[in-house]
Amino acid sequence: MKPSRILIAFLLAVHFVHVGAADEAAEDERMLGHLLSLARIFARVTADSADADATRRGIDAILSGSNAQANRAASGLLELIGADLPAGARDALTAIGRDLAVVARREQARNLGAPAADGTERALRARRDLTSIGLSYHDQVQFLDAVRRGDRLAVQLYVEGRGVRLAERDASGRTAIDLARAAGDDQMVAILLRGE
């Protein structure tokens, strides 16, 4: 069994043991809500990532504790699971969870291929990718047009390619972030903020 599946199986086993002992349906519903929140966060990171490197960074942020939303869901889940456990058992459960997160991070890195390319390699790859779809990595007008049309993939490549100025203003005085915010595109804003 792969380590990431072990982590999932462990959490589900603990959940069902606890549910069998629980007296209140509300507690079960909260626990299910936390589990679903974690699953949704992992699914969203994978679905929204433009490539394997972006997926790796997103999942790594979750597993390393850098994703506040995932932290809240995991904390709520552990709090509910550990509510009826003695303090020593709660500490042991937390330690096991940390160890399994480390194993899951290693497995995730193995599944997604080679280690992430350094910044220069990523920039060169992004520039080649932009060129292959008929865009110029240093063309500010094409970059802002991609933001306006909501082309997240192209904008991600522009950010990684490091050939445009993200804070430069268009003829109406708006930056790329201003354009994304005006369109209500939070994912685009996040891509642009990561590039600053």
C-alpha positions in Angstrom: 0.0 0.0 0.0 1.4 3.4 -0.9 2.2 5.8 2.0 -0.4 8.4 0.9 -3.0 5.6 0.9 -1.8 4.6 4.3 -2.4 8.1 5.6 -5.9 8.1 4.2 -6.7 4.7 5.6 -5.3 5.7 9.0 -7.5 8.8 9.1 -10.6 6.9 8.0 -9.9 4.1 10.5 -9.5 6.5 13.4 -12.7 8.3 12.2 -14.8 5.2 12.1 -13.5 3.9 15.5 -14.4 7.3 16.9 -17.8 7.5 15.2 -18.7 4.1 16.6 -18.1 5.5 20.1 -19.7 8.9 19.5 -23.1 9.7 20.9 -23.9 12.9 19.1 -24.8 13.2 15.4 -23.6 16.8 15.4 -20.1 15.8 16.2 -20.1 13.2 13.4 -21.3 15.9 11.0 -18.5 18.3 12.0 -15.9 15.5 11.6 -17.3 14.6 8.2 -17.2 18.3 7.3 -13.5 18.5 8.2 -12.7 15.4 6.2 -14.5 16.7 3.2 -12.8 20.1 3.5 -9.4 18.4 3.4 -10.3 16.3 0.4 -11.6 19.4 -1.4 -8.4 21.3 -0.7 -6.3 18.5 -2.1 -8.6 18.2 -5.2 -8.6 21.9 -5.8 -4.9 22.2 -5.7 -4.5 19.4 -8.2 -7.2 20.7 -10.5 -6.0 24.3 -10.4 -2.4 23.5 -11.0 -1.0 24.3 -14.5 1.7 21.6 -14.3 3.4 19.0 -12.1 5.6 21.6 -10.5 2.6 23.7 -9.4 0.8 20.6 -8.1 3.9 19.6 -6.2 4.2 23.1 -4.6 0.5 23.2 -3.7 0.4 19.8 -2.1 3.7 20.4 -0.4 2.3 23.6 1.1 -0.6 21.6 2.5 1.5 18.8 3.9 4.1 21.2 5.4 1.5 23.3 7.2 1.7 26.4 5.0 -2.0 26.2 3.8 -4.1 28.0 6.5 -7.4 26.5 5.2 -6.0 22.9 5.4 -4.5 23.6 8.8 -7.9 24.7 10.1 -9.6 21.6 8.7 -6.9 19.2 10.0 -6.9 20.9 13.4 -10.7 20.6 13.7 -10.5 17.0 12.7 -7.7 16.1 15.2 -9.6 18.0 17.9 -12.7 16.0 17.3 -10.8 12.7 17.0 -8.8 13.3 20.1 -11.6 14.7 22.3 -12.2 11.4 24.1 -8.6 10.3 24.1 -6.2 10.6 27.1 -3.5 13.3 26.7 -0.8 10.8 26.0 -2.8 9.2 23.2 -3.5 12.6 21.7 0.2 13.3 21.6 0.9 9.9 20.0 -1.8 10.5 17.4 -0.4 13.9 16.6 3.2 12.4 16.2 1.9 9.7 14.0 0.0 12.2 11.8 3.2 14.3 11.4 5.2 11.2 10.5 2.6 10.1 8.0 2.6 13.6 6.5 6.4 13.4 5.9 5.9 10.0 4.2 3.1 11.4 2.1 5.3 14.3 1.0 8.0 11.9 -0.1 5.5 9.8 -1.9 4.0 12.8 -3.6 7.4 14.0 -4.8 8.2 10.5 -6.2 4.8 10.3 -7.9 5.2 13.7 -9.6 8.6 12.9 -11.0 12.0 14.5 -10.6 12.6 17.3 -8.1 11.3 20.7 -9.0 13.4 22.6 -11.4 15.3 25.6 -10.1 14.1 29.1 -11.0 16.2 29.4 -14.1 15.1 26.1 -15.6 11.5 26.9 -14.8 11.8 30.3 -16.5 13.4 28.8 -19.6 10.7 26.1 -19.8 8.0 28.8 -19.4 9.5 30.9 -22.1 9.7 28.0 -24.5 6.1 27.1 -23.7 4.9 30.6 -24.4 6.7 30.7 -27.7 5.2 27.3 -28.7 1.7 28.8 -28.3 2.6 31.9 -30.3 3.2 34.3 -27.4 6.3 36.3 -26.6 7.6 35.9 -23.0 8.6 39.6 -22.9 5.5 41.1 -24.5 3.7 43.3 -21.9 0.6 43.8 -24.1 0.2 40.1 -24.7 0.6 39.5 -21.0 -2.1 42.0 -20.0 -4.4 40.6 -22.7 -4.0 37.1 -21.2 -5.0 38.5 -17.8 -8.0 40.3 -19.3 -9.3 37.1 -21.0 -8.7 35.0 -17.9 -6.1 32.8 -19.5 -4.6 31.5 -16.2 -2.2 29.0 -18.0 -0.6 31.8 -20.1 -0.4 34.1 -17.1 1.3 31.4 -15.0 3.8 31.0 -17.9 4.4 34.7 -18.1 5.0 34.8 -14.3 7.3 31.8 -14.4 9.1 33.2 -17.5 10.0 36.4 -15.7 10.0 38.4 -18.9 7.2 40.9 -18.1 6.8 43.5 -15.3 3.9 42.4 -13.2 3.4 45.9 -11.6 3.4 47.8 -14.9 0.2 49.8 -15.6 -1.8 49.7 -18.8 -3.0 52.7 -20.7 -5.9 53.1 -18.2 -3.5 53.0 -15.3 -4.4 49.5 -14.1 -1.9 46.7 -13.2 -2.5 43.0 -14.0 -3.7 42.5 -10.4 -6.1 45.4 -10.8 -7.5 43.7 -13.9 -7.8 40.3 -12.3 -9.5 41.8 -9.2 -11.9 43.8 -11.4 -12.9 40.5 -13.1 -13.4 38.8 -9.8 -10.8 36.2 -10.7 -9.3 35.2 -7.3 -7.2 32.4 -8.8 -5.6 34.8 -11.3 -4.9 37.3 -8.4 -3.2 34.4 -6.5 -1.0 33.5 -9.5 0.0 37.2 -9.9 0.7 37.6 -6.2 3.0 34.5 -6.2 5.0 36.1 -8.9 5.7 39.4 -7.0 
